[in-house]
């Protein structure tokens, strides 16, 4: 962990201690920072000066700098010549969307988190890593603009548990997602594929792409039950009963595999990536895979 990362963790802990009595500081952020502190992705993705449109920083004028880049107002304030640097255009903004359907709250004894908890923690750890690289991130539909910094991280941590259930296209309507955005859709995707195709079509463009992050509880994948089993929906209502559930296991696996292939094919159709994640997988491993995919091709 670098000095800057340690400093961020110290700030988070100090703020947490100060706000603990008020109960306003999200424990989610502390847990996410503990996981992020074990991950080193180097300088991958850090912002640099370039030819983009967004302001990055002021820098003292030196030999070789263009005189057209001199910011005369800042130079007058500081008593020496400064130039205005812009951000390199390769920088992308990561927009996260997390499905809030009832099925996302399912958790078997084989997983440490339910799917919504895993998704929230995964998102926040990724945001911490993006923040280390001074890159912008936001929650689709819950934030109008993306950003970075400790205060923005806190905003994300407060937003995630109270996020409203919106379709990606509805969420995109209330968000100012610029070109070169990376959309990360996190869900168990127990929904109609044709509907999902329309949603992705509505938010994607030539200058944006995304990742379909398919979460599943290990019990949903393996169906590790035997004998007579009663299944209920997420409201506790009877849904199905099998006298010998192992008799349907092969057919179930075939149906689930078909569902995965449909999602993979949909991702390919839009030039997106597909990542399948069981919720018994270590969050740090999933974070590293996704962080590298976010920066792939830069």
N, C-alpha and C positions, 0 to 999 in steps of 0.2 A: 504494500500500500504506500503510495507516495505521500509526501508532506502535505500537499494540497488536499488529498483525500482525507488524511488524518485530521486536518483543520476543519473540513466540512463536518466530519463525524463529531468533532468536539463541539462545534456550533450547534449541531442538532441535539446533542446530549444536554448542553447548557440550556437551550431553549426548552427542551422537554422537562428538565428539572424545574425551570421557572414557571412553567404552565401546568405542571402535574396536578396541583391543587385545583386548578380551574377545570381540569379534565378536557382541555381544548386541543392538546397536542396529540396527533394521531399515532397510536402505537404501531400502526402499519409502517410508518416511515422509519421507526427505530429498527423493526425487524428487517425491512428492506435494506437499510444501510448496513446492517450486520452481514447480510448475504453479499451485498455489493463490495464490502471491504475485503472479501476473499477472492475477488475477481480482478485480474489484471489484463486489460485489453490494449495496453500500451497507449500510444498517441494516435491510434487509429481514428480517423474522422475529425481530428481537431481543426477548427476553423483557421483559415489563413487569409492573408490579404490577396485580393484579386480584382477581377473586373465586373463584379456583380453590381446590383443596384442598392443593396442595403449597407448602411454605415457600419463599420467595424470598430475603428479606433483612430485617435490622433497620434501622429508620430513626428518627432523632430525632423525637420528637413535635412537631407544629406545629399552629397554629390550623386548625381544620377537620377534623382527624383524629378518628376515632371513639375514645372512651375505652375501648370494649370491645376495641379492638385493642392496648391497652397490654400489653406483656410485662413483668410486674412483676419477674420473676427477672433479666432482662437489665438492667432499669432499676436494680435494687439493685446489680448488679455494676459498672455503669458510672457510677453516681452522677448520672444524669440520666434523664429519661423517654424510653423507646424503644417503638415499636410494631412488631409483627410483620406484615410484608407477605407476602401470598400471591401466587403466580404467576398471571398471566392465563390463563384457561381455554383460550384459542385456541392455546396452544402444543401442538405435536404432537411425538411421538417417532418418529424415522425408524428402521425396522428393515430391514436389508439381508440378502438371501439370495442367495448365488452358487452356481450349479450347478457341481458338481465332476466331471461326467462326462468320460470320455476325449475326447469330441469338442470339449470346451472348450479343449483343448491344441493344436488345429490352428492352423497359421500358414502362410500362403503368402508368397511374396516380395513381395507387394503391400502387406503390413501390417508395421508396426514392432513390434507385439506379437501374441502369440497371444491367444485370447479370454479365457482365465483371467487373464492378466497385465493385459489392458485392464480387465477387470471389477474386479480388486483395486485398481488404481490409480484408476479412476473412483470406486470406493467411498470410498477414503481421502481423495481430494481433496474430495468432498462432505462427509465427516465433518469435515474441517478448516474448511470454510465454515460448517457448522452449529455448530461449536465457537466460531467467532468471534461467533456470535449467541447464545451460551450455551444452545443447544438440545441436547436429549438424542438420542443415537444408539446403536445396538448392532448386533451381528451375530446374526441369528436362529439359534437353536440352539447358539451358541457362548458366549453370555453370558446369564446369568439376568436381569440388569437392564441398562437403558440408563444412560448418563451422559454427562458432558462434562468437559473439562479436559485438560491435557497428558498426565497419567498414563493417562487413559482412551484418548486417541489412541494412545499407545504400545501399550496393550493390544490395540487394534483392529489396529494394524500388525503385531504379533506373531501375532495370531490368524488373519489372512487367509490367509497361505501354508499354514497347517496345518489349515485348516478341514476338517471331515469332511463327506462327502457324505450329506446328509439331505434328504428331501422337505420342502417347506415346512410341511406339517402336522406331521410328526415334529419339525421344528425348533421349531415353535410350542409344542409340548408342554413343552419344556424351557426356555421363555423366558417371563418375566412381562411380557407385552405388555399395557399398559393401554389403556383406551379412548382414542380420538383418536390411534391409531397410524397411521403411513403405512408400508405394506409396499412395498419395492422389490425385485422379483424379477428377477435378472439371469441370463440364460441364452441359449444359442442355440436353446433350445426344440425340439430335434430329438427330440421325444417325443410321445406320444399326447395329443391335445387333450382327449379325454374325461377322461383321468387328471389333466391339469392343471386342468380345471374342478373336479374333486373337491378338489384341493389348495387352490385359491383359496377355495372354499366353506367349507373347514374353518378357515381363518384369518381370513376377513373377517367383519365385523359392521356394524351400523348406524352405529357410531361409529368405524369405521376404513375406510380405502380404500387403494388402492395403484397402483403403476405396473408394467406389464409391460415390461421393458427387453430388447428382442430384439437380441442381438449376432450379427453375421455377418462372417466374413472376406470381403473383396471378391471373392475367387475363388469362394466359395460362392454369391455372388449373380450374378456375371457369367458364370461358366464360360468363362474366357478362353483356352481351349485349342483346339488344332487338330490334325488328323491322328490317328494312332494313340496312344491314351492308356490307360495302365494305372492303375487306381485301387486303393489299398490302404486297409484300415481302420486305426484308430489303433494297432493291435498289429502292423502291417506285413503282415497277411495279405491275399492277393489278394481284391478285392471285385468288380471289374468291369473289362471291357476293351471299348474302342470303337475300331473301325478309322478312322472319321471322326467324331470327337466333335462337330464343328460341325453335323452332321446332326441331333443331338438338342437343340441349344441352344434352339430355340424352345419345344419341349415342356418342357424343363427350366425355362425362365423362367416358363412358365405354371404349372407345378407349384409353384415357389417362391412365386410371387405368390399362389396359392391358400392356401399355408401362412401367409403374412403376413396375408391377409384373415381366416383362421380365428382367428388370435391377436387381431386387431383386434376382431372380433365378440365374442370371449370377454371382452375388457376392457370393452366396452360393456355386456355383459350384467350385469356386477357393478358398473358405475359407475366402473370404473377407467380409467386412461389407458394408451395403448400408444405406445411410442417405439421406432422401429427405428434401430439404430446400426451402421454399418459400422466395422470396426476400423481403417480407414485415415482415419477422421475424427479431427480434433484433439480430444484429451481435454478441453481447456478449453471447447470449444464444446459438447460433450455435457454437461459439468458445469453450465454456465449454463442450458441448457434444462431439465435435471432439477431444479436448485435452484429455478427459478421454478415448476415444476410441484408441487414439494413444498409450496410456500407458496401455491399457487393457492387462492383462496376464503377465505383467512384474514381 
